[in-house]
């Protein structure tokens, strides 16, 4: 089993090479990312010790990244309740991550088909990213099973939206939305993978995901800069404003109080007779 044991390199791995508003040639960037994918590839099926049991007393996610951390309710929870909360919240986030990864893959598939991209390095890297996203989704699903929680499903409306993602062009707004989600989650994952109070299975999953997602973020950032430059000043002015409302709703989908039964918000609310658990979550700044 491959292990990743270079904390400093891991912590800095996701820092994109994109700086300022200048990016390199599209094909050269793709060649560099393809080399990186060949040299630094991981497989969650074999690079995580799924046979090892969870370590008693450890969290499943960094406590300060949970929704209740810093509230009066968090202070009242026992250690076991806090661990249980991180277990269910991580299960919700990983379930959300599978939706995100599959939606992105559909968009990349469309890009390759429309641009006849299989004959270019840029297109080949898009296909490489699709394969990595598939492995990530498999890895997320295995950890959900390992934690012993049911996968959190979303309303039919949300699943219908996922079906439509394959029809959405991967333009500046699409790339900006993806970066908004990816970079927010990336920040939390970095903290989790470095936190020794977190279960080894979760830490190793985060390490693998951060290392490979660094390439995806670089790819999306550079393509965003290129497309904005091609479209002119109008898109530079309007795109950030267009992303704000959708980004808020998209990110809030990762954690929904009503979607966390047995161990999540409702049982905690019942224990302390607090009917509006969401108001407690708003007491603190998530810090993302």
Backbone torsions as a table, in degrees:
resi	resn	phi	psi	omega
1	UNK	NA	131.1	178.6
2	UNK	-78.1	134.1	175.4
3	UNK	-117.4	153.8	-178.7
4	UNK	-115.0	112.1	-170.6
5	UNK	-132.5	38.8	177.8
6	UNK	-120.8	81.6	-172.5
7	UNK	-52.4	-45.9	-175.7
8	UNK	-65.3	-45.9	179.7
9	UNK	-62.2	-39.6	179.9
10	UNK	-65.1	-42.9	-176.6
11	UNK	-63.5	-31.2	-176.7
12	UNK	-99.5	-2.5	-170.9
13	UNK	-62.5	-34.1	-175.4
14	UNK	-84.0	-0.8	179.3
15	UNK	-69.0	113.6	-177.4
16	UNK	-66.7	151.7	176.5
17	UNK	-81.0	-2.5	-178.5
18	UNK	-76.8	120.4	177.9
19	UNK	-133.3	136.1	180.0
20	UNK	69.9	-149.7	-175.2
21	UNK	-115.6	11.2	180.0
22	UNK	-107.6	132.3	178.0
23	UNK	-130.6	163.0	-178.1
24	UNK	-81.4	-176.6	178.0
25	UNK	-61.8	139.2	-176.1
26	UNK	-57.8	-44.6	-178.1
27	UNK	-69.8	-37.4	178.8
28	UNK	-66.7	-39.5	176.5
29	UNK	-61.4	-43.6	-179.4
30	UNK	-63.0	-40.6	178.7
31	UNK	-61.3	-42.7	179.8
32	UNK	-64.3	-42.2	-179.5
33	UNK	-69.5	-34.4	176.7
34	UNK	-64.8	-40.7	177.0
35	UNK	-62.7	-43.2	179.2
36	UNK	-62.5	-40.5	-179.6
37	UNK	-64.9	-34.5	179.2
38	UNK	-73.3	-36.3	-175.4
39	UNK	-84.6	-28.7	-174.3
40	UNK	-129.5	65.3	179.5
41	UNK	-107.4	141.2	179.7
42	UNK	-131.2	157.2	179.9
43	UNK	-131.1	114.8	-178.3
44	UNK	-60.1	-21.1	179.5
45	UNK	-66.5	-34.5	-175.4
46	UNK	-116.0	-18.9	-176.2
47	UNK	-92.4	4.2	172.3
48	UNK	-123.6	133.9	-178.2
49	UNK	-81.5	84.4	-176.5
50	UNK	-69.5	-20.7	-179.3
51	UNK	-78.4	-19.2	-179.4
52	UNK	-72.4	137.1	178.9
53	UNK	-75.4	156.5	175.0
54	UNK	-60.5	148.2	179.8
55	UNK	-84.7	122.8	-179.8
56	UNK	-58.1	139.6	174.1
57	UNK	86.5	-1.0	179.6
58	UNK	-99.8	149.4	176.7
59	UNK	-76.0	168.0	173.7
60	UNK	-101.2	-10.4	176.5
61	UNK	-153.5	159.6	178.9
62	UNK	-58.7	123.3	-174.8
63	UNK	-53.7	-41.4	-175.2
64	UNK	-67.7	-10.6	176.7
65	UNK	-96.1	3.0	176.2
66	UNK	-80.2	160.6	-174.0
67	UNK	-69.5	-26.0	-175.3
68	UNK	-98.5	-7.0	-176.8
69	UNK	-59.3	132.9	179.5
70	UNK	90.1	-1.1	178.5
71	UNK	-98.0	167.9	176.8
72	UNK	-63.9	-35.0	179.8
73	UNK	-64.8	-41.3	178.0
74	UNK	-57.9	-40.6	-179.3
75	UNK	-64.3	-26.5	-178.5
76	UNK	-85.9	-17.0	-177.0
77	UNK	-71.4	146.0	171.9
78	UNK	-76.1	167.4	177.9
79	UNK	-60.2	-39.8	179.7
80	UNK	-63.5	-39.6	178.8
81	UNK	-67.6	-36.9	178.2
82	UNK	-64.6	-43.2	178.1
83	UNK	-62.4	-42.7	-179.8
84	UNK	-62.9	-38.8	178.2
85	UNK	-62.9	-44.5	179.0
86	UNK	-64.7	-33.1	179.4
87	UNK	-63.3	-47.5	-177.6
88	UNK	-74.6	-34.9	178.1
89	UNK	-67.9	-39.5	176.9
90	UNK	-65.4	-38.4	176.5
91	UNK	-59.7	-39.7	177.9
92	UNK	-66.2	-43.7	-179.1
93	UNK	-65.3	-42.0	179.7
94	UNK	-66.2	-37.7	176.4
95	UNK	-62.9	-42.2	176.0
96	UNK	-62.4	-39.2	-179.8
97	UNK	-61.7	-35.6	178.1
98	UNK	-64.2	-41.0	176.3
99	UNK	-60.2	-45.0	-177.7
100	UNK	-64.5	-46.3	-176.9
101	UNK	-63.9	-42.1	-179.2
102	UNK	-70.3	-35.7	176.9
103	UNK	-64.4	-42.8	177.5
104	UNK	-62.7	-40.8	179.8
105	UNK	-60.7	-40.2	178.8
106	UNK	-62.3	-40.3	179.1
107	UNK	-66.4	-40.3	179.3
108	UNK	-68.0	-39.4	176.8
109	UNK	-58.1	-44.6	-179.0
110	UNK	-63.2	-40.9	-179.9
111	UNK	-60.4	-43.6	-179.9
112	UNK	-63.4	-44.6	-178.0
113	UNK	-64.7	-46.7	-175.8
114	UNK	-67.9	-32.3	-176.1
115	UNK	-100.4	9.6	-176.4
116	UNK	49.4	42.5	-168.3
117	UNK	-73.7	-11.4	-178.5
118	UNK	-64.2	-14.8	-178.9
119	UNK	-99.6	9.6	178.6
120	UNK	-125.5	157.5	176.5
121	UNK	-64.8	-35.8	178.0
122	UNK	-60.4	-45.3	178.6
123	UNK	-68.6	-38.1	179.0
124	UNK	-65.0	-35.4	177.4
125	UNK	-68.9	-36.2	177.0
126	UNK	-59.5	-41.4	177.7
127	UNK	-66.9	-36.3	176.2
128	UNK	-62.1	-41.0	179.2
129	UNK	-65.3	-38.0	176.7
130	UNK	-59.0	-43.9	-179.3
131	UNK	-65.4	-37.4	178.4
132	UNK	-68.0	-39.0	178.7
133	UNK	-64.8	-34.9	177.4
134	UNK	-64.2	-42.8	177.7
135	UNK	-65.1	-37.0	178.3
136	UNK	-63.1	-43.5	-179.6
137	UNK	-62.5	-40.6	177.0
138	UNK	-62.4	-42.4	179.8
139	UNK	-64.3	-42.9	178.2
140	UNK	-60.4	-45.1	-178.7
141	UNK	-62.8	-38.2	179.6
142	UNK	-66.4	-37.1	179.4
143	UNK	-70.8	-36.1	174.8
144	UNK	-57.7	-45.0	177.5
145	UNK	-63.7	-41.6	-178.8
146	UNK	-62.5	-36.8	-179.1
147	UNK	-73.4	-16.2	179.3
148	UNK	77.8	27.7	176.6
149	UNK	-112.0	155.7	176.0
150	UNK	-77.9	141.9	175.6
151	UNK	-59.4	136.2	-179.8
152	UNK	-86.3	123.0	-179.1
153	UNK	-99.6	162.5	-178.0
154	UNK	-114.3	162.2	-178.6
155	UNK	-57.7	159.7	-179.8
156	UNK	-56.7	-35.1	179.5
157	UNK	-58.6	-43.1	-178.3
158	UNK	-65.8	-39.9	-180.0
159	UNK	-68.6	-30.8	176.3
160	UNK	-68.9	-35.9	176.4
161	UNK	-62.9	-41.0	178.2
162	UNK	-57.8	-40.5	179.9
163	UNK	-61.6	-30.7	-177.0
164	UNK	-81.5	-13.9	-175.8
165	UNK	-60.8	-29.9	178.4
166	UNK	-65.1	-17.0	179.8
167	UNK	-95.3	-7.3	-177.5
168	UNK	-83.8	124.8	177.8
169	UNK	-66.4	143.2	-178.4
170	UNK	-87.2	66.3	179.1
171	UNK	-94.3	-166.2	-177.3
172	UNK	-56.1	-43.2	-179.0
173	UNK	-66.6	-41.2	178.4
174	UNK	-64.4	-44.3	178.8
175	UNK	-65.2	-40.9	179.1
176	UNK	-63.4	-40.3	178.1
177	UNK	-64.6	-41.3	178.1
178	UNK	-62.8	-43.1	179.5
179	UNK	-64.8	-36.7	179.2
180	UNK	-58.9	-46.3	-179.8
181	UNK	-71.1	-48.8	-174.2
182	UNK	-61.4	-42.3	-174.3
183	UNK	-76.6	-30.9	175.6
184	UNK	-64.9	-48.7	179.8
185	UNK	-67.3	-33.9	179.5
186	UNK	-60.4	-40.1	-179.5
187	UNK	-62.0	-44.9	179.9
188	UNK	-67.5	-37.0	-179.5
189	UNK	-65.7	-36.2	178.9
190	UNK	-61.6	-41.5	179.7
191	UNK	-67.1	-40.5	-178.4
192	UNK	-65.1	-42.7	-175.4
193	UNK	-68.8	-20.5	179.1
194	UNK	-95.5	-3.7	-172.7
195	UNK	-92.3	113.5	-177.3
196	UNK	-75.3	-5.6	175.5
197	UNK	-88.6	3.3	-178.1
198	UNK	-103.1	147.3	-179.8
199	UNK	-55.0	138.8	-179.8
200	UNK	-56.1	-36.4	179.9
201	UNK	-60.9	-45.3	-178.9
202	UNK	-68.3	-41.4	-179.6
203	UNK	-62.4	-44.3	-178.7
204	UNK	-67.1	-39.2	176.7
205	UNK	-59.8	-45.1	-179.9
206	UNK	-63.5	-38.7	179.5
207	UNK	-61.8	-47.2	179.6
208	UNK	-61.6	-45.4	-176.4
209	UNK	-65.9	-42.1	-179.9
210	UNK	-62.7	-44.7	-178.3
211	UNK	-61.7	-43.4	-178.4
212	UNK	-80.0	-32.7	-179.6
213	UNK	-69.7	-22.2	176.7
214	UNK	-57.7	-40.1	177.3
215	UNK	-65.8	-41.2	-178.3
216	UNK	-64.2	-39.7	179.9
217	UNK	-66.6	-42.2	177.7
218	UNK	-61.2	-45.1	179.4
219	UNK	-58.0	-48.6	-177.5
220	UNK	-68.9	-40.4	-179.8
221	UNK	-62.2	-47.1	-177.7
222	UNK	-66.4	-39.7	179.3
223	UNK	-67.0	-35.3	176.8
224	UNK	-62.6	-45.3	179.3
225	UNK	-61.5	-42.8	-179.4
226	UNK	-63.4	-45.8	-175.8
227	UNK	-68.5	-36.3	177.0
228	UNK	-65.5	-41.5	178.6
229	UNK	-62.5	-37.2	-179.5
230	UNK	-70.6	-29.1	-174.4
231	UNK	-94.0	-14.0	173.5
232	UNK	93.7	-172.2	-170.8
233	UNK	-66.8	-32.0	-175.7
234	UNK	-61.0	-44.8	-179.6
235	UNK	-68.1	-31.8	178.5
236	UNK	-65.1	-34.0	-178.7
237	UNK	-79.7	-40.5	-169.8
238	UNK	-88.1	-33.3	-172.6
239	UNK	-59.1	-47.0	-179.2
240	UNK	-59.1	-38.8	-179.7
241	UNK	-67.6	-36.9	-179.2
242	UNK	-67.4	-29.2	-174.3
243	UNK	-78.5	-25.9	-170.0
244	UNK	-57.3	-56.0	-176.4
245	UNK	-64.0	-42.1	179.3
246	UNK	-64.9	-38.7	-179.6
247	UNK	-63.5	-41.4	178.8
248	UNK	-59.9	-46.2	-178.4
249	UNK	-67.6	-39.1	-178.5
250	UNK	-62.6	-47.6	-177.6
251	UNK	-69.2	-35.2	-179.9
252	UNK	-66.0	-19.8	178.7
253	UNK	-68.0	-19.2	-178.7
254	UNK	-68.0	-30.7	179.9
255	UNK	-134.8	111.7	177.7
256	UNK	-122.8	121.5	-177.2
257	UNK	-52.1	-41.1	-177.2
258	UNK	-70.7	-11.0	-179.2
259	UNK	-97.9	13.8	-177.1
260	UNK	-120.7	75.2	178.6
261	UNK	-76.6	168.9	175.6
262	UNK	35.9	82.5	176.7
263	UNK	113.6	-17.1	178.2
264	UNK	-92.7	-142.2	-173.6
265	UNK	-64.3	-51.4	-173.8
266	UNK	-55.4	-47.1	179.1
267	UNK	-63.3	-39.3	177.8
268	UNK	-62.2	-40.2	179.3
269	UNK	-64.4	-39.0	-180.0
270	UNK	-67.5	-40.0	-178.7
271	UNK	-58.1	-42.6	-175.6
272	UNK	-102.4	7.5	176.7
273	UNK	55.0	47.9	178.9
274	UNK	-114.6	106.8	-173.5
275	UNK	-71.0	-29.7	-174.9
276	UNK	-113.3	82.6	-177.6
277	UNK	-68.4	-29.4	-177.6
278	UNK	-63.0	-32.8	-179.0
279	UNK	-65.3	-31.5	178.3
280	UNK	-69.9	-35.2	178.4
281	UNK	-63.1	-30.8	-178.0
282	UNK	-78.6	-7.0	179.5
283	UNK	-68.4	-23.8	-174.4
284	UNK	-119.4	158.6	175.7
285	UNK	-93.7	124.4	-176.9
286	UNK	-63.4	-23.6	174.8
287	UNK	76.7	10.9	178.8
288	UNK	-73.9	NA	NA
